Amino acid sequence: MDLTPQDITGLTRFRHDLHRHPEVSGFEAQTAQRVQAALAPLGPDQVVTGLGGHGVAAVFRGDTPGPTVMIRAELDALPILQNPGAAHRSLTDGVAHLCGHDGHMAILLGVARGLSRHRPASGRAILMFQPAEEDGSGAAAVLADPAFAPLRPDWAFALHNMPGLPLGQVQVSAGPMNCASCGLRLRLMGRTAHAATPDTGLSPTAALFDLIPALQALGPGGALTPGFRLVTLTHARLGTPSFGIAPGEGEVWVTLRSLTDADMTGLKAQAQDLAHRQAAKHGLQLDLSWHDDFAACHNDPQAVAQIEAALTDAAIPFGPTDGPMRPSEDFGRFAGSGARCAMFLLGAGEDSPALHDPGYDFPDTLIAPGVSAFTAILRRILG
């Protein structure tokens, strides 16, 4: 699609408006309303709202039967305070679009503008504005929503802006793309005592000191090769801040990470078994819970071939990725719908602040190549 100067101005304005009004995972009601309002004048054949929470899907149909192609963007922002600076900086204290999801939504709206002018020749194009990507719950909620069943795609594509890559350059490869990850919260409970008589209580101190290195030993990290596993301690607490009380409870938070879903299943089982054994050894009660559960993201070879051919058509420079990434991405779950899925990286500049950095801001110059790439994919598959 050839974007007009008016298109670029409008999409940039839309992105800046989203940036000023960020919402965290599961609370994207106003963001979803802004998306719906922007889609309305473009005349999609169908708009499905409330998907998996606040998700929005715009459907553009072709004249003849054919496959269904889904392009995904994310609605949510991060609970991080943004650095002051940009005129369009966040107006919500402690929440900001520091991962570029505002830019992804602007790109998807640009694709919608193109589809409003030139419907696909066949099949369906579905533009999915997904909720709750940052905590790993959104894709699963969308897939579980009965309203998604009629929309199930044959192909699914996404992009992620990537600081450190040359501005506008694409990287894409078949195979593992993002690690699986899951948060594990362990609370060990005994009995408090006076600090003068700690022997009358039941402290979790020794259990925590044993448990933390044992958990980390389950996932030593290293190269992102088959069998990669990493356990990261993210939080630990023991008792209450007091000089007069011997602790009676404590907790540990760790993030488990692996290259494949199968390895994650095994790592979860080992971590859970270890926690139960340590609690039993020290006579403590255990409360265990799982959080931020991300499936591994795997790029289907046929979907990658479609991306590479489309990038060639659109004259967008591209090359292979440097390998899988340790950070997780909720897009991987859509492979469970039966779709051939692939995600590509779009360079945000070699000198750009990192994702989730308080100074990050999606480059508006990426809107045009992002729209061109997705539009070329749709044309190749749907005509």
N, C-alpha and C positions, 0 to 999 in steps of 0.2 A: 504494500500500500504506500502511495506517495502522500505523505502528510503535508497539508498546506500550512503556511505560516499561522493561519488562524487556528488550525488544529493544534499546533505546537503550543501556541499561547494558551489555549483553553485547557489542554492537558497539564501544562505546567501550573496553571492556576488551580486546577483540581488537586494536583499533588501537594501544593503548598497549603491548601485548605485542609486536606487530610493530615498534613504534618502538624498544623496548629491544634488539631483536635484529636489526639491519639487516645486509644482505649486498649486496655490490656485484655489478655485472653479470656474469653467467656463473657466479656462486657462490651462487645462491639456494636451495640444497638444503634448509636448515632452514626457510626461509620457505615453500617449497612444501609441506613436510611439515605446517607449521602450518595452511596453507590446506586441505590435504586433511583434516586432523583436524577442522577447523571445518565442512567440508562434509558429512562422513560422516553425522551425525545428521539431516541435512536430506533425505536420500534421493534424490539426483539419479538419473535413469535410467541415467546413464553418467558416469564420471569418467576422462578420458584424462590420463595423466601423462607427464612427460619430453618434452613437446613443445618442440622446438627447444632442448633443454637441460633446464631445470627447469620449463617451462611446464605449467600445469594447466588443463584445460577441463572444466567441469561442464555436462552436457546435461540439460535438462528438456523432455520431449516432450509435445505435445498429443495429443488423441484422434483428430484427423483430419489428413490431409495439408495442408501449407501451407509457407510460406517459412521459412527459417532466419535468425534474428536473433542476431548476436553482440554482446555487450557486453564491452568490454575494460578491464582494469586492469593495472597493472605491478607486478612483484615486487621490483625492485631499488632499492637506496639509493645514496648518493653517497660517494665517498672524501674527505669533508670532516669536520673536527673540529667537533663541536657545542658551542655555548656551554653552560655549566652552568646549571641552573635547574629545568626541569620534573622532577617526581618520576619520570616515565617516560622520562627522557633515555636516550640510547644507552649501552649497556654495552660497546660495541666501540670502542676508541680509533681515531679517525680515520675512522670510518664512521658515517653518520647518514641518516635519512629526512628530508632537507631540501628535497625536491621534492613531498612530500605523497603519495607512492605508497602509504604505509601507510593513509592516508585513503581512497584510491581502492579499495584492497582491502577495507576495512571496508564501503564502500558496496556493492561487488559481493556481499559476503557477506550484506548486508541484502536485496539483490534475491533472493538464493538462499533466504533465509528466506521471503520472500513467495511464491516459486514452489513451495516445499515445501508451502504451504497451499492455493495455487490454481494448478494447472498451467495452461499456456497452452491455449486451446481448440483450436488447430491448430498445425501446424508444430513448430519447435524453438527453444528459447531456449538459447544457448550462452554461458556465462560464462567468459571467457578471462582467465586470470591469466598475463600474458605476461612472459617473462624478458628481461633485457638490453635495456631500452629506452634507458637512459642513454648507451650507446655505439653505438646505432644498429644493432646486430646481431640483436636478438631477433626482430623481426617477420619478417625474411628467413629466419631459421632455422626459425621456426614454419611459414612457408609452404612451405619446402623439405622439411619432415618428412613422410614418407608417411602418418603417422598423422593428419595434418591434412586430407588429401584428403577423407575422408568427412564432415568437419565444415564444409566450405567454405560460408560464409554468403552469403545474398542481400543482407542489410543488415548493416552494422557501425557501432557507435556507441561513443563514448568521451567522457569529460569530462576537464578539467584544472582544478584549483583555481587561482585567479589573484589573488594579492595586488594591491592597488590598486583593485579593483572592490568596490563595496558588498557587504557580507556577504550571501551567499545569492542575489545577483542573477546572472542568466544573460546571457551574450552569445553570439550565434551568427549567422553569415552564410554564404551560399553563396559559393563561389569559393576563391581561395587563402587558406590558413589559416596554414601554417608554411613557412618557407623550406627548400629542400634545402641540405645542407651536407656537407662532407667534409674530413678532415684530410690534409694532404700533408706527408710527412717527406722531406727531401732531405739526403743526406750526400755531401759533396764530399771526395775523397781524393787527396792528392798525396804529398809526401815530406817528413818532418821534417829539420831541420838544426840545427846548433849556432847559438845566438843570435848568436855572433860572426861566423858566415859564412852568413847566411840565403840568399845567392845560390847555395849548393850544394844547396838543397832546392827543393821545389815547394809553395808556400803557396797555400791557397784564399782568402786574405784579400781580394784584389781581386775574385775571383768572387763572394764573399758580399756585398761592398759593392755590386756591380752588381746582383746577383740580388734582394736584398730590396726595393729601391724598384721594380724592374721588375715583380715579382710583385704588389706592392700596387697598381701602376698598372692591372693587369688588372681589379681590382675596387675602384673608388673609393667605393662605397657610395652614399649619397644616399637619396632617397625610395623607398619600397617600391612602385614602379610597374613596369610591364612593362620588362624589360631590366635590372632591379636586379641588381648583382653586387658582392660585397664580399670582399676578401682581407685577412685579419687575421693579422699576425705574432704568434705565441704563444710562440715559443722560438727562441733562437739560441745557438750555441756555436762557439768557435774554439779549436782546439788544447787543450792541457792547462795547468792553472795552474802555470806555471814561468817563471822569468826566464832560464833557460838553454837553452830549446828554441824554435826557430822552428816555428810550427804546420805540420802536414802534413795535417790534416783538420779539417773543421768541418761543422756541420749547421744547417739551418733548418727550423722547423715553421711551417706556415701553415694556417689554416682558410679554405676556399673556401665561399662562400655565394651562393645565387641564388634567385630567386622560383619558377623552374620547373625541372623535371628536364632539359628540353631545353637551357636555358641552362647548367646545371651540366655537361652533357656537353661543350659548347663550351669552358667555362672550364677544365675539367680538361685538355682537349687543348692549350689555349694554355699553361697553366702547365707541363705536361710538356715541350712543345716548347721553351719558354723555358729550362727547366733543362738540357735536353740541349745546347742551343746555347751556354749559358754554360760548361758543363763542357768542351765541345769547344774553345771559344775559349781557355780557360786551360790546356788539356792535362791536365785532371783526370778521374779516374774518378767516376762518379755512381751512387749507390744511391738508388732512389726507391721509396717505398711509400705506400699509401693506408690511411686509418684512419677510424673513426667515420663511416661513410657513411650519411647520412640522405636518403631521398627527400623530395620536397616533399609537403606535406599539403594536399589540395584537398577542400573540402566539396561533396559532390554536392547539387544543388538539391532533388531529391526527398527525400533524406535529411534535409536541413535543414527542409523542410516538415513532415516527420513529427515532428521535434523541436519545432518551434514549436507544432504542434497539441497535442502531448502536454503541453508546458509550460502551455498554456492550460487543458487538462483538469485539470492538477494545481494550478492557481492559483499558479504560480511566476512572478514578474516576470522579463521578459526584454526584450532589445533587440538591435540589431545590434552587431557588433564594431567596433572603431575601425580595422579594416583588418588585413591579414596581419601576422604576427609574425616578427621576425628569428630567434628561437630555433627550433630544429628539433624534430621530434616523430616518433617511429618509427611511429606509427599510420598514416601516409600509405601505407605499403607494402601495407596490406591491400586498398587499391583494386585492386591487381594481381591479387587473387584473383577479381575479377569482382563484388565486392560494391559496393553503393552506400554510401559511407562519409561520416560527418560527426562532427566533434568540437565540443563546446561548452565554454565557460568558465564556471566557477562561482566567484563572487566570494568571496575569503577575507578581505575587509576592507580599507578604504582605508588604514589605518594599519599593516597587517601588514608584517613584514619580507619582503623579496623572496625568491623562490625561490632555492635554493642559498645563501642567507645562513646563517651559523652559528647565528643565532637563530630560524630559521623552525621553526614547528610547525603542522601541519595543524589547523584549528579543528574540534573535535568537533561543533559545531553544524551543520556542513555534511553530516554523514552522512545526516540525515533528508531534506533536500531532494534530495540526490543519489540516494537510493533511490527517492524519489517520482518524479523525472524519468525514470529508467530504467524503472521499473515502468509508468509511463504510456505510454512508447514501446512496450514489449512488448505492452501491452493493445491499443493502436491497431492494431498490425500482426498480432498473433497471436490477439487476442480474449481 
